[in-house]
Amino acid sequence: MSDARPPDTWEPHERRLWQAYRRGQWCEDVPEVRAEVVRWLLVAAPRPVQGSLARLRLRGTRITGRLDLAEADVRGAIRLRSCRLDEAPCFDGGRFNALEVRDCTLPGLTAVGARIDQECVLADCAIDGTLDLRSLSVGTRLSLNRTRTTASGGQPAIDAESLSVEEGFTAAGLECAGPVRLTSAQIRDAFTLRGARIRGGIGLYGASIGGSLHLEESTLAGTGDEHGAPALELLCATVGGDIQAGRGLEVRGCFDLRDTTVRGSVVLRGARLHRPDGTALMAERLHVGGNFDCRGGFAARGTVDLCDARIGGSAHFEGADLTGLTGPALRANGIEVGAEFNCCDGLTAHGRVSLSSITVRAKLCFKDALFDVPSGRTALTCRRSTASELALKPREAPVGTIDLRHTRVGVLRDDPATWPRALLLEGLVYDSVHPTLPGGRRLPWLDRDPTGFALQPYEQLASTYRQHGRDADARTVLLAEQRRTRATLSRAARTWSILQDLTVGYGYRPARAVWLLAALFAAGTAVFATWPPRFTGDGARPDFQPAIYTLDLLLPVVDFGQQPAFTARGATQWAAVVLVGSGWLLATTAAAGANRVLRRS
């Protein structure tokens, strides 16, 4: 054997392959070749014809036997197109310049720990077995475009744990019947699964993707059972660009983004998630530098969970359709949103929306949202939260309960036509409320707490009215507060409360006391002018003045000198008693009301 001719045992068609290899030409007229011949060419590497580049380029050939290139060092490119391999080729631990297997049929392929300096293309292939790429290292790009893999016996369709790709990884149109494992994969540029069909789930636990992850027009399905593999497991991973997962993405099973960091945006516009027996989207502790976008017809049948997530931009759920059959439709407790959190413009929530302990730097909006929950159930929970603005103007008045307790907002916007039947407001603090209704029209808004009367909502509304110079409205609210408090008092205290209400309106209607005193003064003056009392004093008798005598009786503490000198007789004694008692009563209630007002001020 020499570089001038192949081994004597080779068949004539195999000798033609030898000649094509030395010239770097495509070999297309060889119907069949032994795997050992191919291995000999690649390992022995006969010298190329002068001026040529030696490489294997084989098209339309059947390769019999097993192509075993384990731990081989092949410097020339390997390109197989439209070939059929009887056994799964092995590239384990080898080093190769470039590998292209395109439009081929093979029962599997293994390249565990292999190093490919240039590109690795395994495209348009039909693989009846596992594609084993564990710890494979690719110097430029990796392509699995339109490849179809089918695994059996619970084996993965693709096992690429600890894969390393120095550029992009494209698998557009990939079809897998079996799990795809990419645990701890390192992809320096974008990872494209656009139009992929994967049954068995794709695992990207701990993966690092330098560019964007593209999942548009894909169909992902998990194993189907509650504790099985999710449809997508991007858990504890890092994505340097966006997650583009809208435009026709359909997921059956859990879409898991927990503890993942996405430096760009997460776009799920138009995606459809289906896991009715549990959580459709698990994104607890997800960190997103840009927006979280679930607009454009996004639908989830199963809970969307964003608890403790951090969104640098806005969270968009405009027009989304969320259904929680076994839990909340949307659960985002503890989320922090750097801009707006929009659950508006046609959002439909079939189930509870839970947003407790959240922080929204701009507006939290529920304008034109629909809360589809039965009466007596909670429609929206937004407790202990903070937002610059809260717009609560749903499409129609919720029959379920809206819980805003202990929340702090700058501006509160609502619509009287869509006030919920049950509304929990205790601890809610706001700087202004719109529309600015008269106090009397706002009172029904405060009186919707199914747990009973609470003081703080009345105090808060009155404080807001005072801050905006609407003192009359503030007094109306505080008067209503005292009347509602009356039902919680003992019988004696309730009687005293009614007396304060009728006389001075708990200090918020001081004009009533003035008019009552004026009426008593006029009546007393008339009575004592007609039936003057007799003089009972010592010394010189002063002139009797009916008006001053009446004031002496009406005003406690004040002494004009008429009452000690004159004493009423007969029936006028009872008039005097009424005037003295009324004076003390009016003075006491007026003082109590004034004290209450001063304390609040």
PyMOL commands that set and color helices and strands:
alter all, ss='L'
color gray80, all
select helices_A, chain A and resi 12-23+35-44+416-418+439-446+455-467+471-486+491-507+510-530+546-554+572-600
alter helices_A, ss='H'
color red, helices_A
select strands_A, chain A and resi 32-34+56-59+62-64+73-74+78-81+84-85+95-96+99-102+105-106+109-110+115-116+120-123+126-127+131-132+137-138+142-143+148-150+158-159+164-165+169-170+175-177+180-181+186-187+191-192+197-199+202-203+208-209+213-214+219-221+232-233+238-239+243-244+250-252+255-256+261-262+266-267+272-282+287-288+292-293+299-305+310-311+315-316+321-323+330-331+336-337+341-342+348-350+353-354+359-365+370-371+378-381+386-392+401-403+408-414+422-424+429-434+534-535+566-567
alter strands_A, ss='S'
color yellow, strands_A
deselect
rebuild
show_as cartoon
